[in-house]
Amino acid sequence: MMTIKYIIKNLIRMITLLVAVTIFSFILVTSSPIDPVQSYVGAGVAVTPEQREEIAEHWGLNDKPIERFENWFENIIKGDMGTSLIYRKPVSEVIGEKFQSSMILMITSWIISGILGFVLGIIMGVFKGSFVDRIIKTICLVISSTPTFWIGMMFLMIFSVNLGWFPTGFSVPVGVSADSVTIGQKIYHAILPAITLSFSSFSNIALHTRIKITEIMESDYVLFAKARGEKLIDIIKRHVLRNALIPAVTLQFASISEIFGGSILAEQVFSYPGMGQAAVDAGLRGDIALLLGITIISSIFVFVGNIIANILYTVLNPKIREGGVYSE
């Protein structure tokens, strides 16, 4: 069972992280040369000095940065994230809409990358030094050093433009009302961005799994099993999978932050209207409330993923527990 001390310790960590991240994000946005008033009215739209002053007064842009941050922080404590300067509606409502689209994308890619990375890692580790190992390892190294947006552009050119198998962008068909969009259409539009995200994260899981599998295959108990004449498939089932599962689970949940970061680039390439796209728009157009709201939600999302990884690691490996209590 998790102790109260363990829970409190991680809550304090999360709160400290959120405060630090929001302060840093606020400083970056307020230091940007972007004019939030012009972003609000739109590019190329002329406004009089009086109108500019009214807009700035309405959004509190004339206040000192420290006052703006204090007001925002007080509202956050009350559960109010403020109003988006871009979308002209509550930040919580905007994040709710964007988060649903991003979750479809991230969960799909998270599952694909985890399974693919684990399987390829086992193949490389079991057949270390073989032609198959060298080929897969080379592919993983190349992909891990390739930017996500470049992979997305290649997939877009090959599978959307040249072959026409998938749409070129967006999360729903163009010209179809939101009420008429089916689940199949949403999945169809999310396939290519999800595969792009999977390619950007599975290689690290595969390479780390390969290292663990290699250690297992060179261990004394596996060498003893080989000496007894056990078949390779039986060794993999009885020894390799069981011992490789723990680090694989940890890596899988640790990759949440990587997938979330990659989703920003993938959504840009495919014009996918998720949280990554909203974060970029908020940063480029000086929408402080929306950017800080997304920062908080994404930080919580990543932090919870790491906590789940720690919990599962402890559950799957009781040796790291001390007397039934989570080790610190």
Secondary structure by P-SEA (a helix, b strand, c coil): cccaaaaaaaaaaaaaaaaaaaaaaaaaaaaccccaaaaaacccccccaaaaaaaaaaacccccaaaaaaaaaaaaaaccccccccccccaaaaaaaaaaaaaaaaaaaaaaaaaaaaaaaaaaaaacccaaaaaaaaaaaaaaaccaaaaaaaaaacccccccccccccccccccccccccaaaaaaaaaaaaaaaaaacaaaaaaaaaaaaaaaaacaaaaaaaaacccaaaaaaccccccaaaaaaaaaaaaaaaaaaaaaaaaaaaccccaaaaaaaaaaacaaaaaaaaaaaaaaaaaaaaaaaaaaaaaacccccccccccc
